Each structure stands twice: as C-alpha cells, then as structure tokens.
Amino acid sequence: MSKGFTPSAATPAVITANDLRQGHCVWMLDGGWTSDPAEAQLYEDEAIADLALLDAISQDNLVVGPYLAEARRGPDGRPEPTHFREAFRRRGPSNYFHGKQAELEASNV
Amino acid sequence: MFDVRPQHNEYLRHRSAQFRRQVERRLDGSLTEEEFRPLRLMNGVYLQLHAYMLRVAIPYGTLKPDQMRTLALLAEKWDKGYGHFTTRQNIQYNWPKLVDIPDMLDALADAGLHAIQTSGNTIRNVTTDAFAGAAADEVTDPRPYAELLRMWSTDHGEFQFLPRKFKIAISGGDKDRAVIAAHDIGLRLRQNEAGELGFQVWIGGGLGRTPLLGQVVREFLPEADLLPYVEAIISAYNLAGRRDNKYKARIKITVAERGLDVMREEIEAEFLNRRAAFTGVDQALLDELKAVYAAPEFRHEGEGDFEATRAANAAFRSWTDTNLSAHRIPGYASVTVTLKGRGTTPGDASAEQMRLLADLAQQYGHSDIRIAHDQNVVLPHVHKSDLPAIYAALKDAGLATANAGLISDIVACPGMDYCTLATARSIPIAQDIAEHFRQRELEDDIGKIDIRISGCINACGHHHLGHIGILGLDRAGVENYQITLGGDGYDIPAIGQRAGAGFPAEEVVPAIDRLIDTYLDLRESEEERFIDAYRRLGVAPFKAALYPADA
C-alpha cells in the first residue's frame, strides 16, 4: 500500500479499493468506480484527493478498503503505477492468466 | 463441546445460515465493513489483493474421498478450477465472490467441512503428521487426539478472543513430521516406563517476525490429562499474553518475556483447577474417536508386479525411490503425490486432479487422503501391488513428478501474487529455482534438500525452517530476497540464520546455484545432505559462495 506521499502534480495519486460483492480491484473515476485502471481519475492536489477519499470511504456499500495509491501520468496521459504492488493489482497474478489481465482480454474480444 | 464430525453437521449448516444472513446484512448496508470484517474472518473469509479468499480447514490434513470431491466442486463451481493447499494443511480458494461464499459453506457443511477458526485470534486447525497411522516409527496414531482437540476447541467460548492466533501441532512419536517446535503448543506422543501413553508438551514456538523454537513445559503428560492441561496453558496465556502490541502477542513472546518457569508454575496451578472440572466425558469421546480412527483392514498378500515394474520402467523406479515412505504393515507404502510438477504452483491442485486423488484413494488407498504441511498430498495406505496402476493414473494427470524432498519440492506461500500482507512474490521465485535445477539435471545428484520461501516476514512459507530459506521483502520499491541458511523443521529443529544482504529477484537463482555448487564440491559423500554439510562446515563457505565479492 502506498504511504508516505502527498498527492501533488509531481506525485499524483489514484483511489483504489476492492468491489464489495465480487472482490475484484476497482479504481475511482469522476462520480463512480471502474474496473479498468487506465480510466482511473488522477489526483494531483492534496485537498481534492483527500475529499475524494472521504467520498470513497462513504461508499461502504459498494467498495472495501479504499486508499490513495501513488501513480504517475503515462505518455498517453493515463495513470500508471509507481509501485510493483499496484502493478500486480492492475495485472493479476504471475502464475495464472487470471485477474485483470484476463478481464481486460475478455472485454477486448 | 460441539460435535462437528461429518455425521453431526447440523451445527455447520447453522453456522453457514448465520453467515448467509451476515452477508445479506452487509450488502443491504445494515453492517459496515468494520462490523462485518470480524464476522467474515470467523468464517475464513479474507479480502486479498485481487479477490476474496476462502480458507477451508482440513482437520489435521485428513480427508475422505467425498470430502476431496467437495473441495473439487468448490474449485470448479465457485472458483477458477483449482485450490491452493497451504503449509497448515488447509486449502485456500483465491477467487470466490462474497455473494457465493454462503453457498460454498453450505456445500462444505454437507461434507462435514467448514472454515470456522481458520482465521482470527482463536485456536486454529490442529495439524499433525501426514503419515499418521501409517508410519512405521510412531508410538500411536495422533489423529484421535487431534480430533478431540478440534472438537474441544471449535467455538470454545473462553478462547474466541485470545491475544493472538493459536496453533497446535501433534506428532505421533519421536520422529517429528509435524514441526511441533514451531507451534504455540507442540505435543509429542510418548510412552512412559510403565508403557502408558502420554505427551511431551512444548510451548512457545513460532515463526513470523520473531522466530523462536518452543520449549518443553512438561516431559510427560498422561493421555487422560490432555484437554485440561492444554486448557490450562491457553488460559494462562489468555491472561498473561500481551494485548497492547500485536507483534508481541503470541505465546512465544509471553514465554520469552516471562520465562518458562513462571509460565509452568501458572499452568500447573491452573491445571489442577481445570482437571477437577473434567468429568470424564472427554475420555469416553476419546475412546470413540480411537474406534473411528482404527486401522483399516490391511491386505496381506504378495507385492504383485511391483518389483518387475520397477525393473522394467526407469521412471516408475525413480518415482518409487523418491515418493514412497515406509509403512508399518509389510507390503504397504505411503505415497507422496507432490504438487510441485514442472511449471506448476507449489500446493495448487486442479479440480480434476483432486477428483483423481479421491478416486485413487477410494479404489486403492483405504479411502484415506492427507494434505501434508509441505503442500503435497499423501495416500497413506497403499498396497505395493497397486503402485504401478496408481503411478500410471497419476502420470496421466501430471501428478507423478518424482521429486518428493528434492530441490524442486519447494514450499512457497502465495506471496504478492495473491496476498495483501506480502511484500514480494514467492511463486515465481519457487518456479525459477525448480526450473533451473531441472534444466541442469542436478535434482537427483543434489538429493534431499528443503527450500522454503515466504513473501513477507509473517513466514507462512516457513522460510526459517528451510535448509535454504528465502524471504521476499520490499526494498525501496523493488522486490528483494533475503537468504537464510541452516533451518530445519524435522530432525534437529533449528531456525535458519540470515546469511547477509538480500538479492534482487533476478539474482536469487544464481545465488542459490552458487550455494548448491559449493555444497556439491564440499560434501563428503552423496549421502551427506546439504544441511549435514552445512552443520559440519559452518556458514563460512556458503556465505563466501553467496557473496563472492566479500570473500
């Protein structure tokens, strides 16, 4: 879990959690949640990020354990993970083609 | 005392129905996550990295074929077609949906299985030797005592909120295959000079961030005093154990801080009170359980084609050399089916593999299946004349890898591929090491060696007990692996010692390779195992191999 950073333009953040009913990883976007990490909202301002996190925490009937995870803005402007743990959450396990990597492939078919 | 045997599983259905209502209340907003979390944990439901995880207890690692088929059904119907057998003889499902878990618990209840007390600060699944009842060297079968402990500890009102989780292991004799020294309570069956059965009792062992071996608190505890004495230990711990600091809350810290003698005094005093309250019901139950676990009707006949097949089929011979253990009945053997085949994940079995193991146990193995704490499956009672047929069936299912106890038989926790607590991955490291030595075709030459990998300091992969232990850490945002040497969970219990600075992931295999080459160079004979050579030579040559630049 990313800790010890303050969301800013230099160290942006995403808000991520697990879906309450099914358990899969989800990311916050403006006004809701997405299963696609590339669609996540990037927060580059501490106050806005903190407010958004409070909003996420209040959605206890939809998600479990929301937190701010450090991210960076990729070349296409979309969020990318800065830590391997978040990279694994976005991809799925390394021993089976399960998790996000499989979900993503299924949604591209 | 709740009777949770398969024939009396109304209680399990009751618990399952209770959990179903709790899930409903969570989903309709009546329960917050904070309120729901302890309730789901009491039913073995964790939230992991990618999904929920359901941990199902396999009591002392013993399964009937129909129970194994139920585990297969769960894998197929509500998971992704497989399950993961753990170092605590349990099974974990990595992908259940919260909304499906009540149905899974119902299916388990029908087979007399459950997930109760597979989490939380309670008495967890009692573990024992996977060869219990079969091993030639045991005093007696430990399973009736393990079952007695399970029935007594399930929903024990006094012990639902201990300072921390509590693990009991029991060995059927002096040859310890249950790692009793690394448990909160370790029990070793013994006979005294009068030939009476009893236990040597160990307390205060455990791995995790402060690895400590247990100490003997009672040299001989008469068989009949088992429950009152164990109750006295846990009662003393329940009062004295620290609740101010999670990392100092296990009984190993209580014993280390207060001293064994202080603990013993309190335990013995409490034991007198507790024993007076036991009226003998437990002993009547124990007698029943001994009948339940009576030996099967063994066959007394020739070994059939066993030796001829060994002579004709080198692969079969190699498998029988590594994967069979001595059985107390002539003509029988115990079969270890390793879940460590090429490219596989340590401890994982598919639904098809589980069904095959159930069928083989039913047809050839007196309907007895064990899950070993080294993440393998054991068919404890197999007649040697049936081994060629069993081998052929296992081979077709990818389960006939001849590597029990060899370098590719690696114990590994799920690590950061699944676990939220993990600081690095374990599975790919295990797979890379196994593949490396397979490619070098050195497995048989290296012989018996125990490599264990944990993906964090909590040590579910028991890395401290590996001859070579590997601990995955997060070092400044990069996976990094510390190596420990000299651990042993069996003959001479020992905690492995950290060799030095950690290695990045890509340098782990070369480092292990240097260790193994050094061992092969320095061993006195092929019979001298890695751990024997390490004990004879000390750490220096192995440290030099790991860190050549420092040498």
Interface residues (C-beta under 8 A of the other chain):
Chain A: N18 L20 R21 Q22 G23 H24 C25 D60 N61 V64 G65 T82 H83 F84 R85 F88 R89 G92 P93 S94 N95 Y96 H98 G99 K100
Chain B: R26 L27 G29 T32 E33 L47 Q48 L49 H50 A51 Y52 K80 N94 W95 P96 K97 L98 V99 T345 D348 M416 D417 Y418 R425 I427 P428 Q431 D474 G477 V478 E479
